[in-house]
């Protein structure tokens, strides 16, 4: 019996359907000195992730570099791929009070 794959591609348009049971996401941005990680809640629709608010550091980093990574940890809910994290890369922008991420790539990912 073989092991399940480390990564399974998710189409960005299918991302919302694949996040069942995942209550928050880590938003990872890059600054001049180091990466910045913050846990936030979000809404996902058709490959776009909207984060209400977002802190000063995240917004400043996005102004310098629009590339971000989002990581939803594994879930305790009994759903397909529950032991996998969901990792997505995208391009972020600040729109009013929100941070909006257009997802360019997403995968289910499990530890090796």
N, CA, C and O atoms as CSV, one atom per row, in Angstrom:
chain,resi,resn,atom,element,x,y,z
A,1,UNK,N,N,0.841,-1.161,0.000
A,1,UNK,CA,C,0.000,0.000,0.000
A,1,UNK,C,C,0.897,1.238,0.000
A,1,UNK,O,O,1.745,1.381,0.881
A,2,UNK,N,N,0.723,2.136,-0.978
A,2,UNK,CA,C,1.544,3.331,-1.080
A,2,UNK,C,C,1.017,4.459,-0.215
A,2,UNK,O,O,-0.155,4.488,0.163
A,3,UNK,N,N,1.913,5.387,0.088
A,3,UNK,CA,C,1.519,6.564,0.852
A,3,UNK,C,C,0.791,7.546,-0.047
A,3,UNK,O,O,0.962,7.535,-1.266
A,4,UNK,N,N,-0.016,8.388,0.561
A,4,UNK,CA,C,-0.683,9.426,-0.209
A,4,UNK,C,C,0.336,10.492,-0.594
A,4,UNK,O,O,1.347,10.658,0.088
A,5,UNK,N,N,0.080,11.213,-1.680
A,5,UNK,CA,C,1.052,12.202,-2.154
A,5,UNK,C,C,1.254,13.344,-1.166
A,5,UNK,O,O,0.380,13.648,-0.354
A,6,UNK,N,N,2.431,13.971,-1.252
A,6,UNK,CA,C,2.734,15.108,-0.386
A,6,UNK,C,C,1.886,16.319,-0.751
A,6,UNK,O,O,1.416,17.035,0.133
A,7,UNK,N,N,1.687,16.556,-2.049
A,7,UNK,CA,C,0.934,17.716,-2.508
A,7,UNK,C,C,-0.100,17.303,-3.540
A,7,UNK,O,O,0.160,16.467,-4.405
A,8,UNK,N,N,-1.277,17.904,-3.431
A,8,UNK,CA,C,-2.363,17.674,-4.380
A,8,UNK,C,C,-2.851,19.040,-4.832
A,8,UNK,O,O,-3.291,19.853,-4.018
A,9,UNK,N,N,-2.772,19.287,-6.123
A,9,UNK,CA,C,-3.141,20.600,-6.673
A,9,UNK,C,C,-4.626,20.893,-6.458
A,9,UNK,O,O,-5.469,20.000,-6.544
A,10,UNK,N,N,-4.925,22.156,-6.178
A,10,UNK,CA,C,-6.294,22.652,-6.061
A,10,UNK,C,C,-6.443,23.800,-7.059
A,10,UNK,O,O,-5.648,24.740,-7.045
A,11,UNK,N,N,-7.438,23.731,-7.909
A,11,UNK,CA,C,-7.713,24.851,-8.806
A,11,UNK,C,C,-8.158,26.040,-7.959
A,11,UNK,O,O,-9.007,25.870,-7.084
A,12,UNK,N,N,-7.618,27.232,-8.185
A,12,UNK,CA,C,-8.025,28.391,-7.389
A,12,UNK,C,C,-9.540,28.606,-7.354
A,12,UNK,O,O,-10.075,29.033,-6.331
A,13,UNK,N,N,-10.228,28.321,-8.441
A,13,UNK,CA,C,-11.678,28.498,-8.476
A,13,UNK,C,C,-12.416,27.511,-7.571
A,13,UNK,O,O,-13.580,27.732,-7.237
A,14,UNK,N,N,-11.745,26.415,-7.170
A,14,UNK,CA,C,-12.341,25.397,-6.301
A,14,UNK,C,C,-11.895,25.530,-4.845
A,14,UNK,O,O,-12.244,24.699,-4.006
A,15,UNK,N,N,-11.134,26.565,-4.551
A,15,UNK,CA,C,-10.541,26.701,-3.222
A,15,UNK,C,C,-11.588,26.768,-2.114
A,15,UNK,O,O,-11.440,26.091,-1.096
A,16,UNK,N,N,-12.627,27.555,-2.284
A,16,UNK,CA,C,-13.649,27.712,-1.229
A,16,UNK,C,C,-14.242,26.363,-0.838
A,16,UNK,O,O,-14.439,26.096,0.347
A,17,UNK,N,N,-14.523,25.523,-1.808
A,17,UNK,CA,C,-15.118,24.215,-1.535
A,17,UNK,C,C,-14.155,23.290,-0.799
A,17,UNK,O,O,-14.594,22.348,-0.138
A,18,UNK,N,N,-12.861,23.539,-0.901
A,18,UNK,CA,C,-11.850,22.689,-0.273
A,18,UNK,C,C,-11.467,23.132,1.134
A,18,UNK,O,O,-10.619,22.503,1.768
A,19,UNK,N,N,-12.082,24.209,1.634
A,19,UNK,CA,C,-11.708,24.741,2.942
A,19,UNK,C,C,-12.706,24.406,4.038
A,19,UNK,O,O,-12.709,25.047,5.088
A,20,UNK,N,N,-13.548,23.415,3.809
A,20,UNK,CA,C,-14.550,23.030,4.802
A,20,UNK,C,C,-13.869,22.700,6.122
A,20,UNK,O,O,-12.920,21.917,6.161
A,21,UNK,N,N,-14.357,23.302,7.204
A,21,UNK,CA,C,-13.842,23.026,8.539
A,21,UNK,C,C,-12.623,23.827,8.943
A,21,UNK,O,O,-12.175,23.725,10.085
A,22,UNK,N,N,-12.082,24.609,8.053
A,22,UNK,CA,C,-10.887,25.399,8.369
A,22,UNK,C,C,-11.334,26.790,8.791
A,22,UNK,O,O,-11.923,27.531,8.005
A,23,UNK,N,N,-11.048,27.133,10.039
A,23,UNK,CA,C,-11.627,28.325,10.646
A,23,UNK,C,C,-10.796,29.589,10.483
A,23,UNK,O,O,-11.334,30.690,10.596
A,24,UNK,N,N,-9.505,29.462,10.223
A,24,UNK,CA,C,-8.649,30.636,10.064
A,24,UNK,C,C,-7.518,30.298,9.117
A,24,UNK,O,O,-7.296,29.139,8.768
A,25,UNK,N,N,-6.808,31.337,8.709
A,25,UNK,CA,C,-5.689,31.175,7.781
A,25,UNK,C,C,-4.519,32.013,8.287
A,25,UNK,O,O,-4.718,33.067,8.890
A,26,UNK,N,N,-3.303,31.541,8.040
A,26,UNK,CA,C,-2.106,32.337,8.303
A,26,UNK,C,C,-1.784,33.113,7.027
A,26,UNK,O,O,-1.605,32.524,5.961
A,27,UNK,N,N,-1.713,34.432,7.145
A,27,UNK,CA,C,-1.289,35.297,6.044
A,27,UNK,C,C,0.193,35.575,6.239
A,27,UNK,O,O,0.606,36.074,7.286
A,28,UNK,N,N,0.993,35.250,5.227
A,28,UNK,CA,C,2.442,35.428,5.302
A,28,UNK,C,C,2.849,36.457,4.264
A,28,UNK,O,O,2.648,36.266,3.065
A,29,UNK,N,N,3.433,37.568,4.749
A,29,UNK,CA,C,3.933,38.620,3.875
A,29,UNK,C,C,5.428,38.769,4.106
A,29,UNK,O,O,5.959,38.280,5.103
A,30,UNK,N,N,6.110,39.444,3.184
A,30,UNK,CA,C,7.556,39.657,3.320
A,30,UNK,C,C,7.858,41.128,3.446
A,30,UNK,O,O,7.348,41.960,2.695
A,31,UNK,N,N,8.703,41.428,4.417
A,31,UNK,CA,C,9.192,42.786,4.585
A,31,UNK,C,C,10.665,42.853,4.240
A,31,UNK,O,O,11.251,41.869,3.788
A,32,UNK,N,N,11.256,44.000,4.453
A,32,UNK,CA,C,12.683,44.159,4.170
A,32,UNK,C,C,13.535,43.284,5.075
A,32,UNK,O,O,14.550,42.740,4.643
A,33,UNK,N,N,13.123,43.147,6.332
A,33,UNK,CA,C,13.926,42.436,7.314
A,33,UNK,C,C,13.582,40.955,7.428
A,33,UNK,O,O,14.468,40.112,7.563
A,34,UNK,N,N,12.264,40.640,7.370
A,34,UNK,CA,C,11.861,39.254,7.612
A,34,UNK,C,C,10.422,39.046,7.171
A,34,UNK,O,O,9.716,39.985,6.804
A,35,UNK,N,N,10.016,37.796,7.218
A,35,UNK,CA,C,8.620,37.465,6.924
A,35,UNK,C,C,7.747,37.848,8.118
A,35,UNK,O,O,8.217,37.891,9.255
A,36,UNK,N,N,6.475,38.124,7.845
A,36,UNK,CA,C,5.511,38.473,8.885
A,36,UNK,C,C,4.336,37.513,8.754
A,36,UNK,O,O,3.783,37.351,7.666
A,37,UNK,N,N,3.955,36.879,9.853
A,37,UNK,CA,C,2.876,35.897,9.858
A,37,UNK,C,C,1.797,36.353,10.823
A,37,UNK,O,O,2.089,36.730,11.958
A,38,UNK,N,N,0.537,36.318,10.365
A,38,UNK,CA,C,-0.582,36.689,11.215
A,38,UNK,C,C,-1.748,35.734,10.933
A,38,UNK,O,O,-2.005,35.388,9.780
A,39,UNK,N,N,-2.445,35.313,11.982
A,39,UNK,CA,C,-3.619,34.453,11.833
A,39,UNK,C,C,-4.844,35.343,11.680
A,39,UNK,O,O,-5.078,36.230,12.501
A,40,UNK,N,N,-5.634,35.105,10.622
A,40,UNK,CA,C,-6.804,35.936,10.318
A,40,UNK,C,C,-7.954,35.050,9.844
A,40,UNK,O,O,-7.757,33.888,9.487
A,41,UNK,N,N,-9.145,35.616,9.848
A,41,UNK,CA,C,-10.285,34.954,9.221
A,41,UNK,C,C,-10.481,35.603,7.857
A,41,UNK,O,O,-10.011,36.713,7.610
A,42,UNK,N,N,-11.182,34.893,6.976
A,42,UNK,CA,C,-11.331,35.395,5.621
A,42,UNK,C,C,-12.596,34.847,4.974
A,42,UNK,O,O,-13.248,33.942,5.495
A,43,UNK,N,N,-12.917,35.422,3.831
A,43,UNK,CA,C,-13.963,34.905,2.942
A,43,UNK,C,C,-13.288,34.526,1.637
A,43,UNK,O,O,-12.378,35.215,1.176
A,44,UNK,N,N,-13.740,33.421,1.037
A,44,UNK,CA,C,-13.152,32.957,-0.212
A,44,UNK,C,C,-14.262,32.818,-1.240
A,44,UNK,O,O,-15.299,32.213,-0.971
A,45,UNK,N,N,-14.035,33.385,-2.418
A,45,UNK,CA,C,-15.005,33.306,-3.493
A,45,UNK,C,C,-14.274,33.308,-4.829
A,45,UNK,O,O,-13.580,34.268,-5.164
A,46,UNK,N,N,-14.432,32.229,-5.588
A,46,UNK,CA,C,-13.887,32.123,-6.943
A,46,UNK,C,C,-12.404,32.484,-7.030
A,46,UNK,O,O,-11.996,33.255,-7.899
A,47,UNK,N,N,-11.604,31.925,-6.127
A,47,UNK,CA,C,-10.157,32.130,-6.175
A,47,UNK,C,C,-9.683,33.452,-5.610
A,47,UNK,O,O,-8.509,33.794,-5.747
A,48,UNK,N,N,-10.566,34.198,-4.983
A,48,UNK,CA,C,-10.203,35.460,-4.333
A,48,UNK,C,C,-10.453,35.324,-2.836
A,48,UNK,O,O,-11.523,34.889,-2.413
A,49,UNK,N,N,-9.472,35.694,-2.053
A,49,UNK,CA,C,-9.545,35.626,-0.595
A,49,UNK,C,C,-9.621,37.058,-0.070
A,49,UNK,O,O,-8.748,37.878,-0.355
A,50,UNK,N,N,-10.664,37.349,0.693
A,50,UNK,CA,C,-10.826,38.681,1.269
A,50,UNK,C,C,-10.646,38.594,2.774
A,50,UNK,O,O,-11.334,37.837,3.459
A,51,UNK,N,N,-9.707,39.385,3.273
A,51,UNK,CA,C,-9.380,39.432,4.690
A,51,UNK,C,C,-9.819,40.805,5.200
A,51,UNK,O,O,-9.317,41.834,4.748
A,52,UNK,N,N,-10.744,40.807,6.131
A,52,UNK,CA,C,-11.204,42.072,6.705
A,52,UNK,C,C,-10.157,42.660,7.618
A,52,UNK,O,O,-9.642,41.975,8.502
A,53,UNK,N,N,-9.844,43.897,7.416
A,53,UNK,CA,C,-8.857,44.557,8.272
A,53,UNK,C,C,-7.446,44.257,7.827
A,53,UNK,O,O,-7.032,44.675,6.746
A,54,UNK,N,N,-6.720,43.554,8.627
A,54,UNK,CA,C,-5.306,43.315,8.349
A,54,UNK,C,C,-4.493,44.371,9.078
A,54,UNK,O,O,-4.874,45.541,9.102
A,55,UNK,N,N,-3.426,43.985,9.648
A,55,UNK,CA,C,-2.633,44.896,10.460
A,55,UNK,C,C,-1.732,45.816,9.662
A,55,UNK,O,O,-1.586,45.676,8.448
A,56,UNK,N,N,-1.138,46.752,10.365
A,56,UNK,CA,C,-0.254,47.752,9.774
A,56,UNK,C,C,0.940,47.102,9.062
A,56,UNK,O,O,1.297,47.501,7.953
A,57,UNK,N,N,1.552,46.103,9.700
A,57,UNK,CA,C,2.732,45.469,9.105
A,57,UNK,C,C,2.366,44.716,7.834
A,57,UNK,O,O,3.073,44.823,6.832
A,58,UNK,N,N,1.268,43.953,7.856
A,58,UNK,CA,C,0.837,43.227,6.653
A,58,UNK,C,C,0.585,44.196,5.509
A,58,UNK,O,O,1.029,43.960,4.386
A,59,UNK,N,N,-0.125,45.285,5.785
A,59,UNK,CA,C,-0.441,46.279,4.754
A,59,UNK,C,C,0.828,46.937,4.200
A,59,UNK,O,O,0.947,47.146,2.993
A,60,UNK,N,N,1.755,47.255,5.074
A,60,UNK,CA,C,3.010,47.866,4.643
A,60,UNK,C,C,3.809,46.903,3.763
A,60,UNK,O,O,4.358,47.300,2.736
A,61,UNK,N,N,3.868,45.636,4.175
A,61,UNK,CA,C,4.590,44.637,3.385
A,61,UNK,C,C,3.953,44.463,2.010
A,61,UNK,O,O,4.665,44.344,1.012
A,62,UNK,N,N,2.622,44.446,1.943
A,62,UNK,CA,C,1.922,44.281,0.663
A,62,UNK,C,C,2.189,45.472,-0.248
A,62,UNK,O,O,2.277,45.312,-1.465
A,63,UNK,N,N,2.317,46.655,0.324
A,63,UNK,CA,C,2.641,47.832,-0.481
A,63,UNK,C,C,4.013,47.686,-1.144
A,63,UNK,O,O,4.241,48.217,-2.231
A,64,UNK,N,N,4.929,46.959,-0.482
A,64,UNK,CA,C,6.280,46.741,-1.017
A,64,UNK,C,C,6.355,45.534,-1.941
A,64,UNK,O,O,7.085,45.548,-2.933
A,65,UNK,N,N,5.603,44.495,-1.616
A,65,UNK,CA,C,5.612,43.268,-2.421
A,65,UNK,C,C,4.239,42.620,-2.349
A,65,UNK,O,O,3.791,42.224,-1.273
A,66,UNK,N,N,3.579,42.513,-3.476
A,66,UNK,CA,C,2.217,41.976,-3.505
A,66,UNK,C,C,2.159,40.457,-3.345
A,66,UNK,O,O,1.077,39.905,-3.145
A,67,UNK,N,N,3.290,39.778,-3.428
A,67,UNK,CA,C,3.299,38.314,-3.308
A,67,UNK,C,C,3.111,37.893,-1.862
A,67,UNK,O,O,3.840,38.341,-0.976
A,68,UNK,N,N,2.129,37.030,-1.626
A,68,UNK,CA,C,1.849,36.527,-0.286
A,68,UNK,C,C,1.612,35.027,-0.346
A,68,UNK,O,O,1.391,34.456,-1.414
A,69,UNK,N,N,1.662,34.407,0.815
A,69,UNK,CA,C,1.308,33.002,0.953
A,69,UNK,C,C,0.256,32.895,2.047
A,69,UNK,O,O,0.317,33.591,3.060
A,70,UNK,N,N,-0.707,32.013,1.823
A,70,UNK,CA,C,-1.769,31.723,2.787
A,70,UNK,C,C,-1.657,30.261,3.181
A,70,UNK,O,O,-1.472,29.401,2.320
A,71,UNK,N,N,-1.769,29.963,4.486
A,71,UNK,CA,C,-1.700,28.577,4.962
A,71,UNK,C,C,-2.868,28.321,5.912
A,71,UNK,O,O,-2.965,28.930,6.977
A,72,UNK,N,N,-3.752,27.408,5.507
A,72,UNK,CA,C,-4.825,26.933,6.377
A,72,UNK,C,C,-4.338,25.625,6.996
A,72,UNK,O,O,-4.032,24.687,6.259
A,73,UNK,N,N,-4.255,25.529,8.331
A,73,UNK,CA,C,-3.766,24.300,8.961
A,73,UNK,C,C,-4.765,23.150,8.794
A,73,UNK,O,O,-5.917,23.373,8.420
A,74,UNK,N,N,-4.319,21.924,9.074
A,74,UNK,CA,C,-5.237,20.780,9.023
A,74,UNK,C,C,-6.450,21.023,9.922
A,74,UNK,O,O,-6.412,21.861,10.823
A,75,UNK,N,N,-7.512,20.285,9.665
A,75,UNK,CA,C,-8.745,20.456,10.425
A,75,UNK,C,C,-9.079,19.191,11.205
A,75,UNK,O,O,-8.648,18.098,10.837
A,76,UNK,N,N,-9.838,19.336,12.271
A,76,UNK,CA,C,-10.290,18.188,13.044
A,76,UNK,C,C,-11.601,17.629,12.483
A,76,UNK,O,O,-12.030,16.543,12.871
A,77,UNK,N,N,-12.227,18.362,11.581
A,77,UNK,CA,C,-13.486,17.903,10.999
A,77,UNK,C,C,-13.248,16.722,10.072
A,77,UNK,O,O,-12.196,16.626,9.439
A,78,UNK,N,N,-14.208,15.837,9.992
A,78,UNK,CA,C,-14.083,14.633,9.173
A,78,UNK,C,C,-14.435,14.952,7.722
A,78,UNK,O,O,-15.544,14.682,7.261
A,79,UNK,N,N,-13.466,15.534,7.015
A,79,UNK,CA,C,-13.625,15.863,5.605
A,79,UNK,C,C,-12.433,15.305,4.843
A,79,UNK,O,O,-11.404,14.979,5.433
A,80,UNK,N,N,-12.582,15.200,3.527
A,80,UNK,CA,C,-11.494,14.724,2.688
A,80,UNK,C,C,-10.258,15.606,2.879
A,80,UNK,O,O,-10.375,16.829,2.956
A,81,UNK,N,N,-9.099,15.003,2.955
A,81,UNK,CA,C,-7.818,15.702,3.114
A,81,UNK,C,C,-7.731,16.502,4.412
A,81,UNK,O,O,-7.058,17.532,4.459
A,82,UNK,N,N,-8.397,16.045,5.451
A,82,UNK,CA,C,-8.405,16.796,6.705
A,82,UNK,C,C,-7.037,16.871,7.357
A,82,UNK,O,O,-6.771,17.802,8.118
A,83,UNK,N,N,-6.158,15.910,7.076
A,83,UNK,CA,C,-4.821,15.915,7.674
A,83,UNK,C,C,-3.825,16.770,6.886
A,83,UNK,O,O,-2.669,16.914,7.283
A,84,UNK,N,N,-4.279,17.327,5.781
A,84,UNK,CA,C,-3.428,18.180,4.951
A,84,UNK,C,C,-3.635,19.648,5.319
A,84,UNK,O,O,-4.741,20.052,5.676
A,85,UNK,N,N,-2.578,20.435,5.232
A,85,UNK,CA,C,-2.718,21.892,5.237
A,85,UNK,C,C,-3.107,22.307,3.824
A,85,UNK,O,O,-2.858,21.571,2.869
A,86,UNK,N,N,-3.706,23.465,3.690
A,86,UNK,CA,C,-3.928,24.052,2.373
A,86,UNK,C,C,-2.978,25.240,2.271
A,86,UNK,O,O,-2.988,26.131,3.120
A,87,UNK,N,N,-2.153,25.242,1.218
A,87,UNK,CA,C,-1.174,26.302,1.010
A,87,UNK,C,C,-1.491,26.969,-0.324
A,87,UNK,O,O,-1.630,26.298,-1.347
A,88,UNK,N,N,-1.604,28.301,-0.304
A,88,UNK,CA,C,-1.915,29.036,-1.527
A,88,UNK,C,C,-0.984,30.231,-1.669
A,88,UNK,O,O,-0.682,30.919,-0.693
A,89,UNK,N,N,-0.536,30.467,-2.887
A,89,UNK,CA,C,0.229,31.660,-3.211
A,89,UNK,C,C,-0.676,32.604,-3.979
A,89,UNK,O,O,-1.597,32.170,-4.671
A,90,UNK,N,N,-0.413,33.891,-3.856
A,90,UNK,CA,C,-1.226,34.833,-4.586
A,90,UNK,C,C,-0.647,36.226,-4.601
A,90,UNK,O,O,0.423,36.493,-4.053
A,91,UNK,N,N,-1.395,37.112,-5.250
A,91,UNK,CA,C,-1.027,38.519,-5.346
A,91,UNK,C,C,-2.041,39.319,-4.554
A,91,UNK,O,O,-3.242,39.243,-4.812
A,92,UNK,N,N,-1.557,40.085,-3.591
A,92,UNK,CA,C,-2.421,40.810,-2.663
A,92,UNK,C,C,-2.480,42.288,-3.007
A,92,UNK,O,O,-1.558,42.865,-3.585
A,93,UNK,N,N,-3.601,42.869,-2.628
A,93,UNK,CA,C,-3.762,44.319,-2.727
A,93,UNK,C,C,-4.610,44.771,-1.551
A,93,UNK,O,O,-5.334,43.977,-0.950
A,94,UNK,N,N,-4.516,46.036,-1.234
A,94,UNK,CA,C,-5.330,46.621,-0.179
A,94,UNK,C,C,-6.474,47.350,-0.861
A,94,UNK,O,O,-6.256,48.199,-1.725
A,95,UNK,N,N,-7.707,47.008,-0.462
A,95,UNK,CA,C,-8.910,47.611,-1.035
A,95,UNK,C,C,-9.756,48.148,0.112
A,95,UNK,O,O,-10.509,47.397,0.733
A,96,UNK,N,N,-9.639,49.426,0.393
A,96,UNK,CA,C,-10.366,50.006,1.525
A,96,UNK,C,C,-9.871,49.415,2.826
A,96,UNK,O,O,-8.688,49.511,3.151
A,97,UNK,N,N,-10.784,48.799,3.576
A,97,UNK,CA,C,-10.422,48.175,4.854
A,97,UNK,C,C,-9.986,46.725,4.704
A,97,UNK,O,O,-9.628,46.089,5.695
A,98,UNK,N,N,-10.009,46.190,3.488
A,98,UNK,CA,C,-9.741,44.770,3.249
A,98,UNK,C,C,-8.405,44.540,2.557
A,98,UNK,O,O,-7.881,45.405,1.856
A,99,UNK,N,N,-7.879,43.350,2.779
A,99,UNK,CA,C,-6.776,42.827,1.968
A,99,UNK,C,C,-7.401,41.780,1.063
A,99,UNK,O,O,-8.097,40.881,1.534
A,100,UNK,N,N,-7.154,41.895,-0.236
A,100,UNK,CA,C,-7.717,40.958,-1.203
A,100,UNK,C,C,-6.571,40.224,-1.882
A,100,UNK,O,O,-5.630,40.844,-2.377
A,101,UNK,N,N,-6.659,38.895,-1.900
A,101,UNK,CA,C,-5.615,38.066,-2.501
A,101,UNK,C,C,-6.201,37.313,-3.685
A,101,UNK,O,O,-7.162,36.560,-3.533
A,102,UNK,N,N,-5.627,37.515,-4.856
A,102,UNK,CA,C,-5.974,36.728,-6.036
A,102,UNK,C,C,-5.062,35.505,-6.028
A,102,UNK,O,O,-3.857,35.622,-6.251
A,103,UNK,N,N,-5.635,34.337,-5.771
A,103,UNK,CA,C,-4.850,33.104,-5.643
A,103,UNK,C,C,-4.351,32.667,-7.019
A,103,UNK,O,O,-5.123,32.582,-7.975
A,104,UNK,N,N,-3.052,32.392,-7.104
A,104,UNK,CA,C,-2.446,31.945,-8.359
A,104,UNK,C,C,-2.129,30.456,-8.359
A,104,UNK,O,O,-2.026,29.840,-9.419
A,105,UNK,N,N,-1.974,29.875,-7.164
A,105,UNK,CA,C,-1.620,28.470,-7.042
A,105,UNK,C,C,-2.045,27.992,-5.656
A,105,UNK,O,O,-1.876,28.709,-4.670
A,106,UNK,N,N,-2.598,26.777,-5.580
A,106,UNK,CA,C,-2.994,26.228,-4.277
A,106,UNK,C,C,-2.822,24.719,-4.275
A,106,UNK,O,O,-3.013,24.056,-5.295
A,107,UNK,N,N,-2.456,24.181,-3.106
A,107,UNK,CA,C,-2.288,22.741,-2.945
A,107,UNK,C,C,-2.724,22.297,-1.546
A,107,UNK,O,O,-2.681,23.069,-0.588
A,108,UNK,N,N,-3.143,21.034,-1.457
A,108,UNK,CA,C,-3.181,20.348,-0.179
A,108,UNK,C,C,-1.752,19.884,0.045
A,108,UNK,O,O,-1.110,19.407,-0.891
A,109,UNK,N,N,-1.236,20.013,1.268
A,109,UNK,CA,C,0.138,19.599,1.535
A,109,UNK,C,C,0.212,18.910,2.889
A,109,UNK,O,O,-0.308,19.418,3.882
A,110,UNK,N,N,0.852,17.768,2.923
A,110,UNK,CA,C,1.001,17.026,4.186
A,110,UNK,C,C,2.475,16.894,4.527
A,110,UNK,O,O,3.329,17.018,3.649
A,111,UNK,N,N,2.783,16.642,5.804
A,111,UNK,CA,C,4.188,16.424,6.183
A,111,UNK,C,C,4.753,15.202,5.475
A,111,UNK,O,O,4.031,14.249,5.181
A,112,UNK,N,N,6.037,15.241,5.210
A,112,UNK,CA,C,6.721,14.118,4.541
A,112,UNK,C,C,6.803,12.934,5.483
A,112,UNK,O,O,7.341,11.889,5.116
